[in-house]
Amino acid sequence: MHSPGAIAFQIGPIVIRWYGILMALSIVVGLWIGHRQARREGLPADDIITIGQWSILAGHWDYYGQFPKKIFAVWEGGLAIHGGLIVGPLVGIWLARRWHVPILRGLDVTAPSFAIGQAIGRWGNFFNEEAFGMPTNFPWKLYISPPHRPPGFTQYEYFHPTFLYESLWDLGVFLLLIFWLRPRLKSQPGALFFSYIGLYSIGRFIIEGIRLDSFWLGPFRVAQLASLVGVLVAIVGLAWSRRRAATARST
């Protein structure tokens, strides 16, 4: 595999980047899938989508607060700002409480949207030549041009396409959520969302182990620590949702 470059095309002074296109596409697809499922379940679909939009904006406010004109500048790839997975859901839960939207069922509706959005968005790393792994000679090896090779690895040409591994994992999680887990967890509000958290965290923990651009906290990779926390949250959340559903059935 070989990236054709980060720029998709240019219109005058405006440069349209693949990363921005893919991030925008991931958001649109995710919101569309969530809206469709909310309508199927008789939930306030428009409110859920509005909450989702505000959550996305809030999750990237550390960037947009400084550069408000960039809110609509998706061609620059500005949507990929860290913090979205923490601040965004918290804002979404707060709005759902204010608007009397069922929180757990709403989270279940959005879980597959998170997964498919991540599967699409990861391809932005391919065009940017980033988020790759250790050197490899596997048939699906990824060529990285010299300017993008990290220090200490400039002599290597081919690396693990970890962006592809995570994209395929997220796609698998998406299919598992909608075709197998959703019918089986329908009576346990919140369980589908916690399943997504756990499944995504397992894949991210494994894949992060071969990436070269990890952030470190002492001897530990930050993303792997966060994944362990995610797995713990998923286990506790699934147990809680199951107990909650059993209590509801017995009353």
Secondary structure, 3 states (H helix, E strand, C coil): CECCCCEEEEECCEEEEHHHHHHHHHHHHHHHHHHHHHHHCCCCHHHHHHHHHHHHHHHCHHHHCCCHHHHHCHHHCCCCCCCHHHHHHHHHHHHHHHCCCCHHHHHHHHHHHHHHHHHHHCHHHHHHCCCCECECCCCCCEECCHHHCCCCCCCCCEECCHHHHHHHHHHHHHHHHHHHHHHHCCCCCCHHHHHHHHHHHHHHHHHHCCECCCCEECCEEHHHHHHHHHHHHHHHHHHHHHHHHHHHHHC
